[in-house]
């Protein structure tokens, strides 16, 4: 478990350096009082572990940039990959004060040691493409969703990025889609149509990840009940963690077949492999009306075709 006495901890993402697990996470001071305020005052924290249970907290990895900058309001959820030259690249979400922090963009930072990070140029920042994705429309939604980049190399040799995004068409509570971008070098990215279709029950697909879990290509995401369609709430009950299987990590995935993972408050959980076993690690959200804000101990899981993630 990772609990900070002075900060709430929520979304996280992982890297493994060959010896230890590194976790990067959003944190904000408990001195804010109201945990809902945490979203506007985050740092990207960093800790290391040998077993995903006991953690050594290191200096923060990222903070907001000075104005004016694309990330001078917040630095939010991302992912880390190893570059071909042996260094590391963290893709992350940013917002700016210039537009009220309601338009999300994706940029990156590089590191040689996973500790000290140097942000990339503003010219490298990606934002939602209106050909395929909803732009800011406060009548339809409360923000412009283009966040939580999950970057991986697929069997086609290319880098792929999955993104929390929304379609420009359909009912507001059904526009959630998995955005899709591709790259040959991690620098230049082409924005493609969504990986998934709208009108599948979710207003947003947060903190997406895809892995081959025990031989089964599995897409993981999360969504809260207020951002789900009425039909999806009937099917799933409460919101939380969801997974769906497909023929490959590149899909197709039908979110109407998604299954909710059985946990009372787990959210934004990541799949992490340790000692040959897959685990879910995420944060505990609201329990009995109180926001917990800590990372859980690893939950062993496996994946089954058509069923998705289940406890091992």
KOLNUBA-427492 format. One record per residue (C-alpha): residue number from 1; residue in three letters; x, y, z. Coordinates in steps of 0.02 Angstrom, whole numbers. Layout:
BEGIN
<r resi="NUM" resn="ALA" X="X" Y="Y" Z="Z"/>
...
//
This chain:
BEGIN
<r resi="1" resn="UNK" X="0" Y="0" Z="0"/>
<r resi="2" resn="UNK" X="58" Y="176" Z="-36"/>
<r resi="3" resn="UNK" X="-18" Y="305" Z="80"/>
<r resi="4" resn="UNK" X="53" Y="478" Z="107"/>
<r resi="5" resn="UNK" X="10" Y="562" Z="272"/>
<r resi="6" resn="UNK" X="5" Y="736" Z="196"/>
<r resi="7" resn="UNK" X="-61" Y="701" Z="21"/>
<r resi="8" resn="UNK" X="-201" Y="611" Z="-68"/>
<r resi="9" resn="UNK" X="-140" Y="490" Z="-200"/>
<r resi="10" resn="UNK" X="-244" Y="440" Z="-351"/>
<r resi="11" resn="UNK" X="-205" Y="395" Z="-535"/>
<r resi="12" resn="UNK" X="-42" Y="299" Z="-559"/>
<r resi="13" resn="UNK" X="68" Y="223" Z="-695"/>
<r resi="14" resn="UNK" X="219" Y="109" Z="-689"/>
<r resi="15" resn="UNK" X="390" Y="71" Z="-761"/>
<r resi="16" resn="UNK" X="515" Y="-67" Z="-722"/>
<r resi="17" resn="UNK" X="701" Y="-31" Z="-734"/>
<r resi="18" resn="UNK" X="754" Y="-215" Z="-731"/>
<r resi="19" resn="UNK" X="772" Y="-217" Z="-542"/>
<r resi="20" resn="UNK" X="633" Y="-116" Z="-463"/>
<r resi="21" resn="UNK" X="457" Y="-56" Z="-498"/>
<r resi="22" resn="UNK" X="435" Y="132" Z="-516"/>
<r resi="23" resn="UNK" X="264" Y="206" Z="-487"/>
<r resi="24" resn="UNK" X="217" Y="382" Z="-541"/>
<r resi="25" resn="UNK" X="57" Y="450" Z="-466"/>
<r resi="26" resn="UNK" X="-47" Y="605" Z="-446"/>
<r resi="27" resn="UNK" X="-40" Y="681" Z="-273"/>
<r resi="28" resn="UNK" X="-111" Y="837" Z="-192"/>
<r resi="29" resn="UNK" X="-103" Y="907" Z="-16"/>
<r resi="30" resn="UNK" X="-233" Y="848" Z="108"/>
<r resi="31" resn="UNK" X="-225" Y="1028" Z="170"/>
<r resi="32" resn="UNK" X="-341" Y="1074" Z="27"/>
<r resi="33" resn="UNK" X="-481" Y="1008" Z="137"/>
<r resi="34" resn="UNK" X="-601" Y="956" Z="-1"/>
<r resi="35" resn="UNK" X="-530" Y="808" Z="-99"/>
<r resi="36" resn="UNK" X="-621" Y="868" Z="-256"/>
<r resi="37" resn="UNK" X="-500" Y="1014" Z="-259"/>
<r resi="38" resn="UNK" X="-355" Y="894" Z="-286"/>
<r resi="39" resn="UNK" X="-382" Y="891" Z="-475"/>
<r resi="40" resn="UNK" X="-324" Y="1071" Z="-492"/>
<r resi="41" resn="UNK" X="-172" Y="1058" Z="-377"/>
<r resi="42" resn="UNK" X="-78" Y="900" Z="-425"/>
<r resi="43" resn="UNK" X="104" Y="850" Z="-430"/>
<r resi="44" resn="UNK" X="169" Y="693" Z="-514"/>
<r resi="45" resn="UNK" X="245" Y="593" Z="-371"/>
<r resi="46" resn="UNK" X="369" Y="450" Z="-383"/>
<r resi="47" resn="UNK" X="408" Y="297" Z="-277"/>
<r resi="48" resn="UNK" X="501" Y="132" Z="-299"/>
<r resi="49" resn="UNK" X="470" Y="-45" Z="-237"/>
<r resi="50" resn="UNK" X="536" Y="-222" Z="-251"/>
<r resi="51" resn="UNK" X="367" Y="-304" Z="-223"/>
<r resi="52" resn="UNK" X="227" Y="-177" Z="-262"/>
<r resi="53" resn="UNK" X="185" Y="-177" Z="-75"/>
<r resi="54" resn="UNK" X="322" Y="-80" Z="16"/>
<r resi="55" resn="UNK" X="366" Y="86" Z="-64"/>
<r resi="56" resn="UNK" X="510" Y="209" Z="-47"/>
<r resi="57" resn="UNK" X="452" Y="385" Z="-91"/>
<r resi="58" resn="UNK" X="570" Y="484" Z="-205"/>
<r resi="59" resn="UNK" X="565" Y="667" Z="-257"/>
<r resi="60" resn="UNK" X="419" Y="719" Z="-366"/>
<r resi="61" resn="UNK" X="442" Y="685" Z="-551"/>
<r resi="62" resn="UNK" X="344" Y="830" Z="-626"/>
<r resi="63" resn="UNK" X="261" Y="994" Z="-579"/>
<r resi="64" resn="UNK" X="167" Y="1124" Z="-679"/>
<r resi="65" resn="UNK" X="266" Y="1240" Z="-792"/>
<r resi="66" resn="UNK" X="279" Y="1428" Z="-770"/>
<r resi="67" resn="UNK" X="155" Y="1531" Z="-870"/>
<r resi="68" resn="UNK" X="129" Y="1539" Z="-1014"/>
<r resi="69" resn="UNK" X="137" Y="1354" Z="-1056"/>
<r resi="70" resn="UNK" X="22" Y="1215" Z="-1113"/>
<r resi="71" resn="UNK" X="40" Y="1132" Z="-941"/>
<r resi="72" resn="UNK" X="43" Y="1285" Z="-826"/>
<r resi="73" resn="UNK" X="-122" Y="1233" Z="-742"/>
<r resi="74" resn="UNK" X="-105" Y="1046" Z="-710"/>
<r resi="75" resn="UNK" X="2" Y="894" Z="-748"/>
<r resi="76" resn="UNK" X="-107" Y="739" Z="-751"/>
<r resi="77" resn="UNK" X="-104" Y="553" Z="-791"/>
<r resi="78" resn="UNK" X="15" Y="473" Z="-914"/>
<r resi="79" resn="UNK" X="125" Y="323" Z="-952"/>
<r resi="80" resn="UNK" X="311" Y="284" Z="-969"/>
<r resi="81" resn="UNK" X="400" Y="189" Z="-1107"/>
<r resi="82" resn="UNK" X="582" Y="146" Z="-1140"/>
<r resi="83" resn="UNK" X="652" Y="231" Z="-1294"/>
<r resi="84" resn="UNK" X="756" Y="136" Z="-1420"/>
<r resi="85" resn="UNK" X="912" Y="227" Z="-1359"/>
<r resi="86" resn="UNK" X="886" Y="158" Z="-1182"/>
<r resi="87" resn="UNK" X="815" Y="317" Z="-1106"/>
<r resi="88" resn="UNK" X="639" Y="342" Z="-1044"/>
<r resi="89" resn="UNK" X="494" Y="446" Z="-1106"/>
<r resi="90" resn="UNK" X="343" Y="495" Z="-1002"/>
<r resi="91" resn="UNK" X="187" Y="549" Z="-1095"/>
<r resi="92" resn="UNK" X="70" Y="649" Z="-984"/>
<r resi="93" resn="UNK" X="-84" Y="759" Z="-985"/>
<r resi="94" resn="UNK" X="-77" Y="947" Z="-962"/>
<r resi="95" resn="UNK" X="-197" Y="1093" Z="-952"/>
<r resi="96" resn="UNK" X="-167" Y="1280" Z="-959"/>
<r resi="97" resn="UNK" X="-236" Y="1430" Z="-866"/>
<r resi="98" resn="UNK" X="-258" Y="1520" Z="-1032"/>
<r resi="99" resn="UNK" X="-419" Y="1423" Z="-1069"/>
<r resi="100" resn="UNK" X="-475" Y="1392" Z="-891"/>
<r resi="101" resn="UNK" X="-396" Y="1219" Z="-884"/>
<r resi="102" resn="UNK" X="-541" Y="1140" Z="-978"/>
<r resi="103" resn="UNK" X="-448" Y="1087" Z="-1136"/>
<r resi="104" resn="UNK" X="-333" Y="937" Z="-1113"/>
<r resi="105" resn="UNK" X="-174" Y="907" Z="-1212"/>
<r resi="106" resn="UNK" X="-36" Y="776" Z="-1213"/>
<r resi="107" resn="UNK" X="150" Y="809" Z="-1206"/>
<r resi="108" resn="UNK" X="305" Y="718" Z="-1148"/>
<r resi="109" resn="UNK" X="461" Y="725" Z="-1040"/>
<r resi="110" resn="UNK" X="624" Y="626" Z="-1056"/>
<r resi="111" resn="UNK" X="736" Y="548" Z="-924"/>
<r resi="112" resn="UNK" X="894" Y="444" Z="-919"/>
<r resi="113" resn="UNK" X="863" Y="376" Z="-743"/>
<r resi="114" resn="UNK" X="674" Y="387" Z="-710"/>
<r resi="115" resn="UNK" X="711" Y="519" Z="-577"/>
<r resi="116" resn="UNK" X="756" Y="682" Z="-666"/>
<r resi="117" resn="UNK" X="639" Y="730" Z="-808"/>
<r resi="118" resn="UNK" X="657" Y="862" Z="-944"/>
<r resi="119" resn="UNK" X="499" Y="918" Z="-1032"/>
<r resi="120" resn="UNK" X="488" Y="915" Z="-1221"/>
<r resi="121" resn="UNK" X="452" Y="1066" Z="-1332"/>
<r resi="122" resn="UNK" X="279" Y="1141" Z="-1344"/>
<r resi="123" resn="UNK" X="282" Y="1100" Z="-1530"/>
<r resi="124" resn="UNK" X="268" Y="915" Z="-1486"/>
<r resi="125" resn="UNK" X="103" Y="933" Z="-1392"/>
<r resi="126" resn="UNK" X="-49" Y="838" Z="-1459"/>
<r resi="127" resn="UNK" X="-229" Y="895" Z="-1446"/>
<r resi="128" resn="UNK" X="-395" Y="821" Z="-1500"/>
<r resi="129" resn="UNK" X="-426" Y="822" Z="-1688"/>
<r resi="130" resn="UNK" X="-599" Y="890" Z="-1729"/>
<r resi="131" resn="UNK" X="-613" Y="770" Z="-1878"/>
<r resi="132" resn="UNK" X="-635" Y="626" Z="-1757"/>
<r resi="133" resn="UNK" X="-657" Y="692" Z="-1580"/>
<r resi="134" resn="UNK" X="-764" Y="811" Z="-1480"/>
<r resi="135" resn="UNK" X="-689" Y="982" Z="-1449"/>
<r resi="136" resn="UNK" X="-739" Y="1090" Z="-1301"/>
<r resi="137" resn="UNK" X="-929" Y="1104" Z="-1298"/>
<r resi="138" resn="UNK" X="-993" Y="1148" Z="-1126"/>
<r resi="139" resn="UNK" X="-1171" Y="1110" Z="-1180"/>
<r resi="140" resn="UNK" X="-1120" Y="929" Z="-1210"/>
<r resi="141" resn="UNK" X="-984" Y="898" Z="-1080"/>
<r resi="142" resn="UNK" X="-884" Y="984" Z="-943"/>
<r resi="143" resn="UNK" X="-713" Y="978" Z="-1029"/>
<r resi="144" resn="UNK" X="-622" Y="934" Z="-1189"/>
<r resi="145" resn="UNK" X="-566" Y="756" Z="-1156"/>
<r resi="146" resn="UNK" X="-393" Y="714" Z="-1224"/>
<r resi="147" resn="UNK" X="-295" Y="636" Z="-1082"/>
<r resi="148" resn="UNK" X="-221" Y="481" Z="-997"/>
<r resi="149" resn="UNK" X="-105" Y="430" Z="-1140"/>
<r resi="150" resn="UNK" X="-60" Y="245" Z="-1139"/>
<r resi="151" resn="UNK" X="88" Y="216" Z="-1257"/>
<r resi="152" resn="UNK" X="151" Y="45" Z="-1312"/>
<r resi="153" resn="UNK" X="238" Y="-39" Z="-1458"/>
<r resi="154" resn="UNK" X="130" Y="-166" Z="-1550"/>
<r resi="155" resn="UNK" X="177" Y="-315" Z="-1657"/>
<r resi="156" resn="UNK" X="170" Y="-203" Z="-1812"/>
<r resi="157" resn="UNK" X="329" Y="-118" Z="-1748"/>
<r resi="158" resn="UNK" X="243" Y="50" Z="-1725"/>
<r resi="159" resn="UNK" X="209" Y="148" Z="-1566"/>
<r resi="160" resn="UNK" X="25" Y="165" Z="-1523"/>
<r resi="161" resn="UNK" X="-57" Y="286" Z="-1403"/>
<r resi="162" resn="UNK" X="-230" Y="257" Z="-1328"/>
<r resi="163" resn="UNK" X="-315" Y="412" Z="-1259"/>
<r resi="164" resn="UNK" X="-467" Y="456" Z="-1153"/>
<r resi="165" resn="UNK" X="-572" Y="547" Z="-1283"/>
<r resi="166" resn="UNK" X="-750" Y="581" Z="-1341"/>
<r resi="167" resn="UNK" X="-837" Y="566" Z="-1508"/>
<r resi="168" resn="UNK" X="-913" Y="724" Z="-1581"/>
<r resi="169" resn="UNK" X="-1079" Y="636" Z="-1611"/>
<r resi="170" resn="UNK" X="-1211" Y="548" Z="-1508"/>
<r resi="171" resn="UNK" X="-1290" Y="559" Z="-1337"/>
<r resi="172" resn="UNK" X="-1180" Y="647" Z="-1209"/>
<r resi="173" resn="UNK" X="-1171" Y="491" Z="-1098"/>
<r resi="174" resn="UNK" X="-1122" Y="380" Z="-1244"/>
<r resi="175" resn="UNK" X="-984" Y="480" Z="-1327"/>
<r resi="176" resn="UNK" X="-839" Y="405" Z="-1230"/>
<r resi="177" resn="UNK" X="-715" Y="321" Z="-1348"/>
<r resi="178" resn="UNK" X="-535" Y="262" Z="-1344"/>
<r resi="179" resn="UNK" X="-436" Y="385" Z="-1447"/>
<r resi="180" resn="UNK" X="-296" Y="316" Z="-1555"/>
<r resi="181" resn="UNK" X="-131" Y="388" Z="-1620"/>
<r resi="182" resn="UNK" X="20" Y="305" Z="-1703"/>
<r resi="183" resn="UNK" X="204" Y="348" Z="-1720"/>
<r resi="184" resn="UNK" X="363" Y="274" Z="-1793"/>
<r resi="185" resn="UNK" X="482" Y="367" Z="-1677"/>
<r resi="186" resn="UNK" X="387" Y="432" Z="-1523"/>
<r resi="187" resn="UNK" X="411" Y="610" Z="-1589"/>
<r resi="188" resn="UNK" X="289" Y="632" Z="-1732"/>
<r resi="189" resn="UNK" X="113" Y="565" Z="-1707"/>
<r resi="190" resn="UNK" X="-33" Y="537" Z="-1825"/>
<r resi="191" resn="UNK" X="-206" Y="551" Z="-1748"/>
<r resi="192" resn="UNK" X="-322" Y="413" Z="-1808"/>
<r resi="193" resn="UNK" X="-509" Y="382" Z="-1788"/>
<r resi="194" resn="UNK" X="-561" Y="307" Z="-1620"/>
<r resi="195" resn="UNK" X="-517" Y="128" Z="-1579"/>
<r resi="196" resn="UNK" X="-694" Y="102" Z="-1511"/>
<r resi="197" resn="UNK" X="-866" Y="160" Z="-1565"/>
<r resi="198" resn="UNK" X="-977" Y="284" Z="-1473"/>
<r resi="199" resn="UNK" X="-1147" Y="240" Z="-1401"/>
<r resi="200" resn="UNK" X="-1077" Y="93" Z="-1303"/>
<r resi="201" resn="UNK" X="-1131" Y="154" Z="-1132"/>
<r resi="202" resn="UNK" X="-990" Y="265" Z="-1071"/>
<r resi="203" resn="UNK" X="-972" Y="453" Z="-1067"/>
<r resi="204" resn="UNK" X="-785" Y="432" Z="-1046"/>
<r resi="205" resn="UNK" X="-658" Y="291" Z="-1042"/>
<r resi="206" resn="UNK" X="-531" Y="349" Z="-915"/>
<r resi="207" resn="UNK" X="-353" Y="286" Z="-888"/>
<r resi="208" resn="UNK" X="-353" Y="160" Z="-1030"/>
<r resi="209" resn="UNK" X="-224" Y="21" Z="-1039"/>
<r resi="210" resn="UNK" X="-204" Y="-133" Z="-1149"/>
<r resi="211" resn="UNK" X="-102" Y="-289" Z="-1109"/>
<r resi="212" resn="UNK" X="-96" Y="-472" Z="-1157"/>
<r resi="213" resn="UNK" X="-143" Y="-549" Z="-990"/>
<r resi="214" resn="UNK" X="-110" Y="-736" Z="-981"/>
<r resi="215" resn="UNK" X="-128" Y="-746" Z="-1169"/>
<r resi="216" resn="UNK" X="-286" Y="-640" Z="-1181"/>
<r resi="217" resn="UNK" X="-279" Y="-464" Z="-1258"/>
<r resi="218" resn="UNK" X="-369" Y="-358" Z="-1129"/>
<r resi="219" resn="UNK" X="-420" Y="-175" Z="-1129"/>
<r resi="220" resn="UNK" X="-442" Y="-93" Z="-958"/>
<r resi="221" resn="UNK" X="-526" Y="73" Z="-919"/>
<r resi="222" resn="UNK" X="-632" Y="155" Z="-786"/>
<r resi="223" resn="UNK" X="-789" Y="261" Z="-778"/>
<r resi="224" resn="UNK" X="-899" Y="326" Z="-638"/>
<r resi="225" resn="UNK" X="-1086" Y="290" Z="-637"/>
<r resi="226" resn="UNK" X="-1138" Y="474" Z="-665"/>
<r resi="227" resn="UNK" X="-1041" Y="469" Z="-829"/>
<r resi="228" resn="UNK" X="-1124" Y="309" Z="-890"/>
<r resi="229" resn="UNK" X="-1284" Y="288" Z="-989"/>
<r resi="230" resn="UNK" X="-1440" Y="226" Z="-902"/>
<r resi="231" resn="UNK" X="-1426" Y="60" Z="-993"/>
<r resi="232" resn="UNK" X="-1246" Y="38" Z="-938"/>
<r resi="233" resn="UNK" X="-1292" Y="74" Z="-757"/>
<r resi="234" resn="UNK" X="-1425" Y="-60" Z="-768"/>
<r resi="235" resn="UNK" X="-1298" Y="-183" Z="-839"/>
<r resi="236" resn="UNK" X="-1156" Y="-144" Z="-721"/>
<r resi="237" resn="UNK" X="-1228" Y="-60" Z="-567"/>
<r resi="238" resn="UNK" X="-1096" Y="54" Z="-495"/>
<r resi="239" resn="UNK" X="-956" Y="126" Z="-598"/>
<r resi="240" resn="UNK" X="-776" Y="77" Z="-568"/>
<r resi="241" resn="UNK" X="-648" Y="-29" Z="-660"/>
<r resi="242" resn="UNK" X="-696" Y="-113" Z="-823"/>
<r resi="243" resn="UNK" X="-612" Y="-231" Z="-945"/>
<r resi="244" resn="UNK" X="-652" Y="-306" Z="-1114"/>
<r resi="245" resn="UNK" X="-559" Y="-434" Z="-1220"/>
<r resi="246" resn="UNK" X="-522" Y="-434" Z="-1405"/>
<r resi="247" resn="UNK" X="-424" Y="-528" Z="-1539"/>
<r resi="248" resn="UNK" X="-268" Y="-419" Z="-1519"/>
<r resi="249" resn="UNK" X="-204" Y="-267" Z="-1423"/>
<r resi="250" resn="UNK" X="-258" Y="-165" Z="-1575"/>
<r resi="251" resn="UNK" X="-438" Y="-224" Z="-1559"/>
<r resi="252" resn="UNK" X="-572" Y="-220" Z="-1608"/>
<r resi="253" resn="UNK" X="-649" Y="-198" Z="-1435"/>
<r resi="254" resn="UNK" X="-836" Y="-183" Z="-1406"/>
<r resi="255" resn="UNK" X="-864" Y="-85" Z="-1246"/>
<r resi="256" resn="UNK" X="-1041" Y="-154" Z="-1235"/>
<r resi="257" resn="UNK" X="-958" Y="-317" Z="-1184"/>
<r resi="258" resn="UNK" X="-856" Y="-237" Z="-1045"/>
<r resi="259" resn="UNK" X="-866" Y="-314" Z="-871"/>
<r resi="260" resn="UNK" X="-846" Y="-223" Z="-706"/>
<r resi="261" resn="UNK" X="-708" Y="-284" Z="-591"/>
<r resi="262" resn="UNK" X="-776" Y="-330" Z="-418"/>
<r resi="263" resn="UNK" X="-705" Y="-202" Z="-296"/>
<r resi="264" resn="UNK" X="-802" Y="-73" Z="-194"/>
<r resi="265" resn="UNK" X="-695" Y="79" Z="-234"/>
<r resi="266" resn="UNK" X="-546" Y="33" Z="-344"/>
<r resi="267" resn="UNK" X="-518" Y="162" Z="-481"/>
<r resi="268" resn="UNK" X="-390" Y="206" Z="-615"/>
<r resi="269" resn="UNK" X="-302" Y="40" Z="-584"/>
<r resi="270" resn="UNK" X="-156" Y="-18" Z="-689"/>
<r resi="271" resn="UNK" X="-104" Y="-192" Z="-741"/>
<r resi="272" resn="UNK" X="71" Y="-229" Z="-676"/>
<r resi="273" resn="UNK" X="165" Y="-392" Z="-691"/>
<r resi="274" resn="UNK" X="270" Y="-452" Z="-544"/>
<r resi="275" resn="UNK" X="353" Y="-622" Z="-522"/>
<r resi="276" resn="UNK" X="260" Y="-687" Z="-675"/>
<r resi="277" resn="UNK" X="87" Y="-641" Z="-608"/>
<r resi="278" resn="UNK" X="-23" Y="-498" Z="-667"/>
<r resi="279" resn="UNK" X="-92" Y="-379" Z="-535"/>
<r resi="280" resn="UNK" X="-207" Y="-229" Z="-527"/>
<r resi="281" resn="UNK" X="-143" Y="-79" Z="-430"/>
<r resi="282" resn="UNK" X="-250" Y="77" Z="-415"/>
<r resi="283" resn="UNK" X="-318" Y="197" Z="-289"/>
<r resi="284" resn="UNK" X="-458" Y="181" Z="-163"/>
<r resi="285" resn="UNK" X="-589" Y="312" Z="-196"/>
<r resi="286" resn="UNK" X="-746" Y="350" Z="-97"/>
<r resi="287" resn="UNK" X="-786" Y="227" Z="41"/>
<r resi="288" resn="UNK" X="-933" Y="265" Z="157"/>
<r resi="289" resn="UNK" X="-936" Y="442" Z="89"/>
<r resi="290" resn="UNK" X="-751" Y="476" Z="125"/>
<r resi="291" resn="UNK" X="-616" Y="490" Z="-8"/>
<r resi="292" resn="UNK" X="-472" Y="374" Z="42"/>
<r resi="293" resn="UNK" X="-338" Y="426" Z="-83"/>
<r resi="294" resn="UNK" X="-207" Y="288" Z="-68"/>
<r resi="295" resn="UNK" X="-142" Y="149" Z="-181"/>
<r resi="296" resn="UNK" X="-200" Y="-27" Z="-139"/>
<r resi="297" resn="UNK" X="-89" Y="-178" Z="-117"/>
<r resi="298" resn="UNK" X="-74" Y="-274" Z="-282"/>
<r resi="299" resn="UNK" X="-228" Y="-379" Z="-326"/>
<r resi="300" resn="UNK" X="-181" Y="-539" Z="-422"/>
<r resi="301" resn="UNK" X="-287" Y="-557" Z="-579"/>
<r resi="302" resn="UNK" X="-303" Y="-657" Z="-738"/>
<r resi="303" resn="UNK" X="-404" Y="-629" Z="-896"/>
<r resi="304" resn="UNK" X="-526" Y="-744" Z="-981"/>
<r resi="305" resn="UNK" X="-598" Y="-726" Z="-1156"/>
<r resi="306" resn="UNK" X="-765" Y="-636" Z="-1152"/>
<r resi="307" resn="UNK" X="-753" Y="-613" Z="-963"/>
<r resi="308" resn="UNK" X="-603" Y="-497" Z="-950"/>
<r resi="309" resn="UNK" X="-511" Y="-474" Z="-786"/>
<r resi="310" resn="UNK" X="-559" Y="-582" Z="-639"/>
<r resi="311" resn="UNK" X="-473" Y="-608" Z="-471"/>
<r resi="312" resn="UNK" X="-342" Y="-746" Z="-478"/>
//
